[in-house]
């Protein structure tokens, strides 16, 4: 299940999402003095795509587990955990959008705290829930931590960028320009291919083998 937020963080919280959005926002800032309208225009379609991706991940959980870890004995537990962490695709994507916007607005402190917020959510959930739900507490912690990456940035986003009223006529061409995300994301996924191979091979090992190694 950890593969899902690990991949989502690579694609959405840093890397491709930042590489695409920061130039778009800063170009708009240079041209018009504000990128608020563009950010507002991009947010809704991005949120819809992320919500669809999270839902698809949850629905496809049995096939994802079978494909990524076919040797895993605790398959049902893996499916439940993966469905819980599927929410991280949505939250980390929104957090990546907020991070790009805040950086473009010259605010760097709050985006720098997102990983601390995520870790706090993970650790707190494990401490509080592990006695009751066991290892699933770690999956819940990943979801909670991902949500906190949004919560910690939202006030700064509203303060620094704000929410535009009305519609922006510059949103559509920038949505098209957002297609640049595809090749950058493809490169990031290929670079991360080792992780998928390791999980695949590791799933055939006896429990505890990786910890011993």
C-alpha positions, 0 to 999 in steps of 0.5 A: 500500500505504501507504493501508492503515496510514495508514487503520488508524492513523487509525481504530485507533491514534488517533481512534475507537478512543481516543474509544470505549475511554477513556470505557468504561475510565474509567467502569468504573474509576470504578464498580468501581475497576478496568477490568482485567476489562472490558479482558480481556473486550474484548481477545479479541473485538477481536483476532478482529475485527482478525485477520479484517480483516487477513486480508480485506485480504490476500485482497482485495488485487488488488481494493483495488489495482484500486479505489484505484490503477487506473492503476498500472503495477506492479500485482503489486508493489502487491499484494505490498506491500499484502498485507504491510502488511495485518498493520498492521490487526491490530497497530495495532488492538491498539496502539490498545487498549493505548494507550487502556488505558494512558491510562485507567490514567494512563500516558502516556509509553509510548503517546507513544512508539508513533510513534517505535517505528513509524518506527524499524521502518520506517527500520531495515527499509529500511536493512537490506533495500532492497539485497535486496528494493527498495521492498518493504522499505518495506512490510516496514518498515510491518509491523515498525513496526506490530508494534513499537507493540504490543511497546513497550506490552505490558510497561507494559500488563501492569504497569499494567493486568494480565490478569484471571483468569476471566471478567468479567460486564461485558464483554458490555454494554461490547462492545455499547457499543463499537458507538459506534465505527461512526459515529465511524469513518465520520466519520474515513473521510469526512474522509480521503476526500481521500487516496483521491481523491489516490491514485486520480488520482495512479495515472494520472500518470507515475512520479516526477510526484508527487515532481516536484510 
